[in-house]
Amino acid sequence: MKDILTLPGAPRVPGLTFRRFRGEADYPHMAAVITACKVADGIERSTGVEDIARTYRHLENCDPQTDMLFAEVNGQVIAYGRLFWEELLDGIRTYNLLGFLAPEWRRKGIAAAMWEHGERRLREIAASHPQKIKRFFQGMAFESEKGLIALLESRGYQPVRYETYMVRDLGEPFPEAPMPPGLEVRPVEPEHIRPIFDGSNEAFRDHWGARDESEEEFKSHQESPMFRPELWKVAWAGGEMAGVVHNFVDEKENAEYRRKRGYTESICVRRPWRKMGLARSLIVQSMKMFKEMGMTETALSTDSQNISGAFRLYEGCGYRKVKQQIIYRKPLE
């Protein structure tokens, strides 16, 4: 397969070339571009080579040899993009694009040419898929990524959903949140991992844009340093998992940003135990645990339009919005 690619409509920038993925040797280049972008865009993340390697060991619906694109100037990687598709439980299929472009090379037409290439490739993939379902291109941008937002909107993408990121100061008093009768929290044992995974999949099926997490994602989670079952707060009704908060600490991120934060993420309650105050109780228990560990804040993200009222629940627990991510879609015709 030819390594160097020609992109129609690419800008005439001296030394600019486009190429395919070259395997693990590209991981350090990808990490460097991500780091440059996060500083320019005001996004907090600590993505290293090992994080990228773990992600790429478990890719699904994406062939990196055909579904990735790199841009170089005089042999130095300045940008890369990747695409993949997902089938959602509501019958919609999304064709997703993501990418990173070093800030000093923006506003030159490079991102537009790469995005156009990505859409062409996704149309090729979609041509072999069922045609009688709703299909959309999809991209995501934090509200601080002004250039990406402008690119998406110029190409006809429209906002369809908002993900809100929230933080809670653990120095503030905790609300009252007793456990509902008949339920108890127990330490997570190895044999609990699969029932918790399956129960979480079931609980999230009611959410917008839901899909079941796959076995590959399950494996990827277990390889992550953020996989900390000993920190989870899991409620049981006898032998059935009723609800869970998948708590974790990102030690690398805390070190980089000089903070003590615990994450209270992937909060879910199965249908028979909803509207009993269970989620609130598990969240408050999680916050108290993190405070005892020496953390000074907790954080989470949530769908702002969640039908279960999750945003109001988190505000009631003391969380406050710090940033927002926008999900954009455009019909794939």
C-alpha positions as a printed Julia matrix, in Angstrom:
333×3 Matrix{Float64}:
   0.0     0.0    0.0
   1.31    3.43  -0.96
   2.54    5.34   2.1
   2.42    8.91   0.75
  -1.02   10.29  -0.08
  -2.15   13.18  -2.27
  -5.1    15.14  -0.91
  -7.25   17.09  -3.37
  -7.56   20.7   -2.3
  -4.64   20.56   0.12
  -2.96   23.93   0.7
   0.4    24.72  -0.89
   2.51   24.83   2.25
   6.26   24.33   1.6
   7.35   20.89   2.8
   3.79   19.67   3.55
   3.09   15.99   2.86
   0.44   13.49   3.94
   0.98    9.83   4.74
  -0.46    6.73   6.33
   0.06    5.29   9.82
   3.47    3.67  10.43
   2.66    1.65  13.53
   4.12    2.02  17.0
   6.83    4.37  15.75
   4.12    7.01  15.38
   2.98    6.88  19.0
   5.54    9.44  20.29
   4.63   11.81  17.42
   0.93   11.48  18.28
   1.57   12.15  21.97
   3.6    15.26  21.1
   0.84   16.69  18.89
  -1.81   15.99  21.55
   0.33   17.81  24.13
   0.77   20.85  21.89
  -2.97   20.99  21.24
  -4.08   20.67  24.85
  -2.01   23.68  25.87
  -3.34   25.83  23.02
  -6.96   24.73  23.5
  -7.08   24.91  27.28
  -7.89   21.21  27.68
  -6.58   19.22  30.62
  -5.42   15.73  29.69
  -2.31   13.63  30.29
  -2.0    11.34  27.28
   1.29    9.51  26.93
   2.7     6.86  24.62
   1.5     4.04  26.88
  -2.09    5.4   26.79
  -2.03    5.56  23.01
  -0.58    2.05  22.76
  -3.37    0.67  24.97
  -6.04    2.37  22.87
  -4.6     1.05  19.62
  -4.35   -2.51  20.93
  -8.13   -2.52  21.22
  -9.37   -0.53  18.22
 -12.72   -1.55  16.74
 -14.41   -0.57  13.49
 -11.17    1.11  12.46
  -8.21   -0.12  10.42
  -5.37    2.29  11.23
  -3.6     1.43   7.96
  -6.51    2.86   5.94
  -8.4     4.95   8.5
  -5.64    7.22   9.79
  -3.93   10.19   8.16
  -0.74   12.03   9.16
   0.49   15.43   8.04
   4.18   16.3    8.07
   6.17   19.42   7.27
   9.75   18.64   6.26
   9.4    15.21   7.86
   8.02   16.39  11.21
   4.53   15.25  12.23
   2.28   18.26  12.74
  -1.15   16.58  12.68
  -2.97   13.28  12.6
  -6.56   12.1   12.34
  -8.46    8.88  12.82
 -11.93    7.7   11.89
 -14.24    4.89  13.02
 -17.9     3.98  13.04
 -20.34    2.9   15.75
 -23.8     1.34  15.77
 -26.02    2.77  18.5
 -28.9     1.04  20.24
 -31.39    3.58  18.87
 -30.73    2.29  15.34
 -28.43    5.14  14.32
 -24.98    4.53  12.91
 -22.37    7.25  13.45
 -19.25    7.77  11.35
 -16.78    9.55  13.6
 -13.77   11.74  12.94
 -11.19   13.02  15.39
  -7.87   14.72  14.96
  -5.16   17.0   16.32
  -3.28   19.78  14.52
  -0.34   21.61  16.1
  -1.42   25.21  16.81
   1.3    26.91  14.76
  -0.01   25.17  11.61
  -3.66   26.11  12.0
  -5.68   28.45   9.75
  -3.77   27.33   6.66
  -6.33   24.9    5.21
  -4.59   21.75   6.47
  -7.38   20.69   8.85
 -10.04   21.26   6.19
  -8.18   19.07   3.67
  -7.69   16.3    6.23
 -11.35   16.44   7.31
 -12.48   16.24   3.68
 -10.27   13.17   3.22
 -11.79   11.6    6.33
 -15.34   12.13   5.11
 -14.47   10.57   1.74
 -13.06    7.5    3.47
 -16.11    7.22   5.73
 -18.4     7.36   2.68
 -16.46    4.42   1.23
 -16.95    2.47   4.44
 -20.64    3.42   4.66
 -21.24    2.22   1.1
 -20.84   -1.38   2.32
 -23.21   -0.9    5.28
 -27.03   -1.11   5.36
 -28.49    1.9    3.6
 -31.93    1.98   5.24
 -30.8     3.25   8.63
 -30.11    6.76   9.88
 -26.44    7.57   9.34
 -24.51   10.61  10.5
 -21.01   11.99  10.41
 -20.07   12.85  13.99
 -17.4    15.03  15.57
 -16.82   16.46  19.04
 -15.31   19.72  20.24
 -14.77   21.36  23.6
 -16.19   24.88  23.75
 -12.6    26.19  23.96
 -11.66   24.58  20.61
 -12.79   27.55  18.55
 -10.99   26.51  15.37
 -12.47   23.02  15.38
 -15.94   24.39  16.05
 -15.58   26.79  13.11
 -14.43   23.93  10.86
 -17.34   21.67  11.84
 -19.96   24.37  11.41
 -18.5    25.45   8.07
 -18.96   21.87   6.84
 -22.62   21.7    7.84
 -22.34   19.97  11.21
 -24.93   20.94  13.82
 -24.78   20.65  17.63
 -26.96   17.77  18.82
 -25.86   17.21  22.42
 -23.75   18.68  25.19
 -21.49   16.88  27.68
 -20.87   18.87  30.86
 -17.72   18.45  32.97
 -18.17   19.18  36.67
 -15.94   19.5   39.75
 -16.79   19.29  43.47
 -14.74   20.85  46.29
 -14.38   18.24  49.04
 -13.89   20.98  51.6
 -17.61   21.77  51.42
 -20.12   19.93  53.68
 -21.6    16.7   52.34
 -25.38   16.34  51.92
 -27.36   13.7   53.73
 -27.68   10.6   51.51
 -28.71    7.4   53.33
 -28.71    4.07  51.52
 -32.16    2.87  50.43
 -33.54   -0.04  52.51
 -32.58   -3.53  51.38
 -29.36   -2.46  49.62
 -25.76   -2.63  50.78
 -22.32   -1.63  49.53
 -19.7    -4.37  49.51
 -16.02   -4.47  48.52
 -15.53   -5.54  44.91
 -14.19   -9.07  44.51
 -12.71  -10.43  41.24
 -15.85  -12.47  40.56
 -17.94   -9.27  40.73
 -16.22   -7.56  37.77
 -18.23   -9.28  35.03
 -21.66   -8.81  36.7
 -20.84   -5.13  37.29
 -19.77   -4.71  33.65
 -22.95   -6.39  32.38
 -25.16   -4.47  34.82
 -23.61   -1.16  33.8
 -24.25   -1.92  30.13
 -27.89   -2.62  30.95
 -28.27    0.56  33.02
 -26.82    2.83  30.31
 -29.11    1.51  27.56
 -31.68    4.2   28.39
 -29.23    7.01  27.72
 -28.97    9.12  24.56
 -26.5     7.71  22.05
 -26.15    4.49  24.04
 -24.4     1.36  22.91
 -23.15   -1.61  24.88
 -19.47   -1.51  25.71
 -17.69   -4.3   23.86
 -15.34   -7.03  25.03
 -12.41   -5.09  23.57
 -13.34   -2.04  25.63
 -13.7    -4.29  28.67
 -10.14   -5.56  28.11
  -8.83   -2.04  27.53
 -10.37   -0.8   30.79
  -8.77   -3.64  32.71
  -5.33   -2.73  31.33
  -5.67    0.92  32.35
  -4.03    2.33  35.5
  -7.42    3.95  36.15
  -9.02    0.53  36.56
  -9.44    0.62  40.34
 -12.26   -1.73  41.42
 -11.18   -1.33  45.04
 -12.4     2.29  44.81
 -15.77    1.52  43.23
 -18.94    1.99  45.26
 -21.28   -0.82  44.27
 -24.75   -1.38  45.72
 -26.13   -4.91  45.86
 -29.64   -6.23  46.32
 -28.79   -9.73  47.43
 -26.82  -11.15  44.5
 -27.85   -8.46  41.99
 -25.89   -5.35  41.21
 -28.25   -2.38  41.68
 -25.96    0.58  41.01
 -22.33    1.63  40.82
 -19.92    4.56  40.77
 -16.73    3.59  38.93
 -14.3     5.69  40.96
 -10.67    6.17  39.96
  -7.67    8.45  40.41
  -5.58    9.64  37.46
  -2.23    9.87  39.21
  -0.39   11.17  36.14
  -2.92   13.93  35.56
  -2.88   14.92  39.23
   0.9    15.21  39.15
   0.88   17.3   35.97
  -1.77   19.73  37.19
  -0.63   19.69  40.82
  -3.95   18.71  42.3
  -5.59   15.96  44.32
  -8.64   14.87  42.34
 -10.68   11.69  42.39
 -13.11   10.86  39.6
 -16.69    9.73  40.3
 -17.51    8.51  36.79
 -19.82    6.09  34.93
 -22.52    6.51  37.57
 -25.45    4.26  36.86
 -28.45    2.62  38.55
 -30.46   -0.23  37.07
 -34.17    0.35  36.5
 -35.67   -1.52  39.5
 -33.66    0.66  41.93
 -34.08    4.1   40.41
 -35.72    7.11  42.11
 -34.81    5.74  45.55
 -31.84    8.04  46.21
 -29.31    5.29  45.45
 -27.13    7.26  43.03
 -26.97   10.18  45.46
 -25.95    7.87  48.31
 -23.2     6.17  46.26
 -21.85    9.54  45.11
 -21.69   10.93  48.65
 -20.01    7.74  49.86
 -17.48    8.11  47.04
 -16.75   11.73  47.93
 -16.22   10.86  51.6
 -13.87    8.04  50.59
 -11.81   10.36  48.41
 -11.58   12.95  51.18
 -10.3    10.25  53.56
  -7.7     9.38  50.9
  -6.44   12.98  50.96
  -8.13   14.17  47.78
  -9.37   17.78  47.73
 -11.87   17.53  44.86
 -13.88   15.11  42.76
 -14.95   15.4   39.13
 -17.31   13.82  36.62
 -18.89   14.36  33.22
 -22.54   14.03  32.29
 -24.96   14.39  29.41
 -26.54   17.8   30.05
 -29.91   16.63  28.73
 -29.98   13.27  30.52
 -33.64   12.26  30.96
 -32.98   10.91  34.45
 -32.09   14.38  35.72
 -28.46   13.48  36.36
 -27.27   17.08  35.94
 -29.62   18.29  38.69
 -28.58   15.37  40.9
 -24.91   16.27  40.59
 -25.59   19.95  41.26
 -27.49   18.88  44.37
 -24.39   16.96  45.48
 -22.28   20.1   45.14
 -20.75   19.66  41.67
 -20.3    22.76  39.51
 -19.82   23.07  35.77
 -16.28   23.87  34.61
 -16.43   23.16  30.87
 -18.57   21.67  28.12
 -18.04   19.44  25.11
 -20.31   19.68  22.08
 -21.34   16.69  19.97
 -21.89   17.62  16.32
 -23.6    15.61  13.59
 -24.24   15.91   9.87
 -26.4    13.52   7.82
 -24.36   11.1    5.72
 -26.07   11.12   2.34
